[in-house]
Amino acid sequence: MTRVATLIWACAAVLLTASAAGQEAGNGKTGPLADRPSRPGTHLARVRVLGDNAWLNLGKPRPDPKYGAAQGRTWSRKMAFAPDLRGAFLYGEGVHGGSSTRGGRRYYNDDLYFYDVNAHAWICCHPGTPLDNPGLTYDKKIGCERDKHGKIIPVAVSVHAYWTPDYDTDRKMFTMMPSPASLFWSRALGKHRPYLKDRSNRDPRWGGYTSAWYWDPRTGKWEVRRVKGAAPRCNVDNVYFYSRKLKKGVNLFRGVWLYDHPTNTWKKVNSRGGGNGAYCYDHKREWIYAVHAQRKDPKRTNRLSIYDIANNKWIAPKTEGEAGVRMESNQAFFTYDSANDVAVFHIHGKHHVYDPEKKKWTTMPVTAPAEHKTRGFRWCSGFYDEKLNAHFYFNAGDSNRKPGNMWVWRYKKAKTSQGRR
């Protein structure tokens, strides 16, 4: 093969990949992420050599070739990490009732983006609901909406995503629960939703009768089903995780509900659950850690409780140390660091690390860069990459793309090979 031919082939390959990644969900034979994971980029070498309690700025991820870079979200701190795809999903509306121009068209901010760790790039999986001519119809049998092509789409189902975005590691699908707050969408989408005059019209945002939502990376299609029996009614401060051991969705809001995908049923198993705070899932113990916000009394430290999924009980451990004071659920990250077997609570550049074996909190020395002091970093989203043993933080302001960098932080280098599989 000549040098010219090689260059032509390489350029064609790049264009084909970009086209596949940027296509509207479900319009092609394959989904936007059907060819993932990507080939690991050279930037990962910088991540691997990170020391203890060290930071790295990877800069702005490459934007989606059609829809551009992802926007920041508030009250949507949790990005759903997909181990097999080597990346994480970003979901949540951001500014109440907001809309943005993507790909030369105005969309409601109910879009779904994917951060490709290997490529350090954004991929738009679902651009959102177009404001000009969405052609929406309401499917009463399921309790959801469809676009003008007849495909199921989530329209304004999460005014904020809270702690609901997650990844079903068995079905290899993004999943989440609705978390509405009010009728903020009415200004932008009211004329396109005449069948939703009030909440009594079985608005799909309010739940109580459908399954969790799923998005399939292989096909680019959304899935939601009318369940058999009762289902949780979701609202603000909703929490959702996928249990790897039970192979069920776990929803916390005014109780604990388990969703079984094969039988398409929900079961309420506990009367407690949810609320303003920060949450993370420990897949080793099958625990959900909850740091409850202390808004009313700024002098009180944040309280930790643990939901034991397997044994269906709440635990209130007597801990040594504390996880900081005065926080809202839109200000903190909380992730399980599997390489070091600790839960990492991060707020405004400061890390509080909880050791479940010692029942002890350790506050790490602040090594955060100056950018952490800016408002842009206070409203960002993040995730933990088990393979790289690294915490990723996307620092963009609410519903905008600035600063828009991806920062990486490491608690400690793994003592075993668990974090370097």
N, C-alpha and C positions, 0 to 999 in steps of 0.2 A: 504494500500500500504506500503510495507517494505521500510526501509531507502535506501537500495541498489537500489530498483526499482525506487524510487523517484529520486535518483541521475542519474540513466540511462535515465529516462524520461527527466530530466532537460537538460542533455548534448545533447540529441537528438534534443530537441527544439532549443537550441542555434545553433547547426550545421545546422539545416534546415533554420533558420532565416538568418544565414550568407550566406548560399548557395543562397537563394533567393535574398539577397541584392547584392551579388557580381556577379550574372550572367550577361552575355552580353545582352544588351538591345534587347528585342524582341525574344530571343531564347526560352523562356518558355511561359507557358500559362498566366503568370502574369508578370508585370513589376517589376523592382527592388524596387519600392516604394509602391507596391500594399498593403503591410501590415502596412503602416504608417498611423497615427503617432505612434511612439514607446511609451512604458511606461515611464513616467517621471523618470529620474534618481535622485540620491541624490544630485548631483552637483547643481541642480536648487535651492536648499535651500540657497546656498551661493549667488546666483544671486538675489533672492528675498529680501535679507536683505541688499543689497547694499545701501549706503547712497547717499546724493547729491554730484555730481561732484566727484564720487568715481570710482576706477578701480578695476578689478578682473582678475587675470590670471587663466584661466581654464586649462592651459596646452595643450599638443598636443591631438587633437581628435583621437579616436581609428581609425586606418586605415581600409580601405576596405579589407576584408579577401582575395581577389584575386588580386586586382589592387593596393593596397597600399593607401597611403595618397594623398590628392590633392596637387597640386603644386601652387605656387604663380603666379600671373599674373600682368603685368603692363598695364596701360591704360585700366584696366578692374576693376575699383573700385567697381562697383555696383553688389552686389549679390541679386538675386531675391528671396524675402521671400515668402513662401507659408504658409499662416495661418493654413489651414486645415491639412497640412502634418507636421507642426511644424518644419520647417527647411528652408534652403535657398540654391539656386542653384549657382554654381560658373562656369563661362564660359569665354572663351577667350584664345587665343593661346600663349600669353606671348612672349618669344624671337622669333624674325622673322624667320619663317621657321623651328622652332625647333621641336625636337622629343624626346621621352623618353621611357624607358623600363617600361612596366606595365604588371604584370602577366607573366613575362618571355618572352614577345614579344615586339618588337619595334613599337611604334605608333607615328603618327603625333600628335602634341599638339592641336588637335581640340576636346578634350574630354569634357565631362560634368560630374561634381561632385555635390553631394548634402550633405550639412552639416545638420545632424540630431541633432537639439537642445536638444531634450529630452534625447537622448542617448549619446550626445557628441561624435559623430562618423561620419566618412566619408563613403559615399556610392557612388560607381562609377556607374553612370547611362549609360554612353556611353564612352568606353575607347579611342575613337578616330579612325582615319583611319590607319589600319596596313600598314607598309611600305613594307613587304615582298611580299604579294600576296593579295591585296585588291579586285581584280576582279571588278574594277569599270566600269560602263557603264553610258552613258549620256542619260537622258530622254528628248528629244527635245520637246515633247508635254507640259511638265510641265516647264522645265528649271531647272533641278536639276540632281543630280547623285544618282545612286543606287549601293549597294554593290553586292557581288557575290551571295547573296541570293535573290536579286531583291528588297531589302528594301531601301527606301529613306534614305539617310544620308547627313548631311551637311559637305562637305569636304572643309576645309580651307576657310570657309565663313566669318570668323571674325579674321583678323590678330590681332586685339585688339577688345574687346567687347565694349569698351567705356561705354556709358550709355544705352545700348540696352537690356540687359537681364531683363526680367520681368516675372510676373506670372499672367495668366488669371484667376481671381477669380471666374468667372462664369463657364468656361469650365474645371477648375481645371487642367491646363496645363502650363508647362514652355513655354515661348515664347520669341522670340528675332528677331532682324532684322540684315541682313548682314552689316558688317562694314569693308570692305577690304581696303588695302592701296597700295599693289603692288603685284608682282608675286613672293613673297618670297617662296611660296610652291614649285616652280619649281625644286629646287635642290633635295628635298626629294621625291616629288610625280610626277615630270615631265614625267617620263617614263610610269607612270600609267594613264596619262591623255592626250593621243595623240590627242584627239578631241578638246582640248583647246589650240590651238597654239597661239591664241591672243584673245584680248577682243571681237573681232567681232564675235566669235563663240558662242555668247550668254552664256558666262560664268555666272553661277548662282550667283557668288559672287557680281556681279555688279548691280543686281536688275533691276528695270524698268518694270517688267512684272510678278512678283510673289507676293504671299501673304507674311505675316509674317511667320516665322518658328515656329512650335510647337513641343513639346515633351510630350507624354502622360505617366504620372507616372503609370497608371494602366496597360498599355500594353507594355511600353518600346519602342514605335515606334515613329518615326519622321513623321511630316506632313508638306507639303508645297504645294501650289496649284497655277496653272496659273490663274491669275485674269481676270476678265472681264473689259477691258479697261486699262487705264494707271496706273502706280504704281511709287513710288518714287525710284530714282536711288541713292543708298547709297554709302557712302565712309567714310573717316575719320571724327571723331567728330559727328558721328550719335547718335541720342537720341531717345529712344522708351519707352513709358509707356502704361499701360492698364488703361483706364478710367473706374472706377467702376460705375459711373453715366451714361455715354453714352454707356457703354458696347462695347467700340470700342478701337482699338489700336491707339495710337497717336504717329506719327513719325515726328521728327524734324530734317530736313536737307535741307537747301536751301528752306525753306518753311515748312508748317505744313500740314501733310496728315493724314486722318482718315481711319482706316481699319475696315470694317464691315464683321465679320466672316460669318454670315448667308447668305449674298448675295455675299460674296467673291469679294468685290469691294473696291477700294481706292478712296478717294475724296480729292483733294487739296483744303484747305480752307483758307490758309494764305500764303503770299509770304515770310514771315520772319520765321526763326527758325533754331536752331542748332548752331554749332560753338564750339570752344575750351573753355572749362569751366567745371563747375560742376552743376548737375541738381538733383532736387528731386520733388516728386509728393505729393501734399497736397490733400488727398481724401475728406477732409471736405469741402473745398472750390472749388475743381476741378481746382486747380492751379498747374502749373509747375514752380518752382522757378529756376532761372538760375543765377549763379554767373559766370560772364564772366572773363576769364583769362586776366591779364594785364602783358604780357611778355615784350613788348617794353619799357615801362616806369616803372621801379621797384618802383618808388616813388608814383605811383598812386594806390589808393585802388581798390579792386575788385568791379566791378559794378553789382548791382542786378537788374534783370528785371523779370517780371512775365507774363507767358502766361495763360490767363483766358480761359480754355477749353470750358466751357459752353457758354460764350459770344464771343468766337473767337476774342480776342483782346489782345494786349501786353500792359502791365502796367509798367511804370517806376516810382516806388515809391520814394518819397523824404525821405530817411531814416536817422535816427539818429545813429551815430556810424559807424563802418566799419567791413568788413569781411576779414581783412588781406590784405597783398600785395604780389605781385609776385608769381604767381602759374600757373601750367599747369593742364590739366584735369586728368593727371595720379597721381597727388599729393594730391588730396582732396576727402573726402567723403562728401556727402550731403544727409541727410535723414529727413523725416518728423516725428517728435516725437508727436504722436497722443495723448498720455496721458497728455502732457503739452501744446499741441497746439502751437508748435514752430518748426521752421526749424533749424536743427543743421548742421553747416558747420565745418568740422574737417580737420585740416591740420597740420601734423608734431607734433601731441600731443597737439595742441591748439584748443579749441572749441570756435567758434563764434556762438551765438544763436540769431536767428531772430524771433521777436514777430510780427506776421502779423497784430495784432490788434493795437499795439502801433507804428508799423513801426520803430522798434528800434532794433539795434544790441547790444548784450552784450557779451563781451569777458570774458570767464570764467578764473579764476585763474588756472594756469597750475599745475595739480596734476599727470601728466603722469609719469609712471615709467621710469627708466633709459633706458630701452630697446627701448623706442620711439626714442632715439637719433641715433639708429643704422640704417644702410641702409635697413635692412630687414623690418623694420616697415614702412619705407617711401614708400614701394611698395606693399601695402597690400590691401585687399578688405573687404567690410563689409556690414552690413544691420541692420535694426531696427526691433526688435520683439515687436509687439504691446501688446501682452498678458503679457509679462514679463516687459514691459516698460524698455527695455535695448538695448543698441547699441553694436553690436558684431563686432570685428575686427580680421581678420585672417592675421597674420604677417609672410608671407613667401616671400622670395626673388623671383625675376622673373624666372619662370620656374624651381624652385627648391623647396625643402621641408623644408628649414631652415629659421628662427627658427621653424616656423610651429605651433605656439601656437594660441589659441583662447582667445582674451582679451574681456572683457565686461566693458562698461562704462555706468553710469546712470547720466542723467542731473539732474533730481529731482524726488523724489517720487511723484506719482500721487496724485493730490488733490481729485480726485474722483475715482470711481471704474473702470473708462474707461480703465486704463492701467493694471487692474488685473482681466479681465473677465475670 
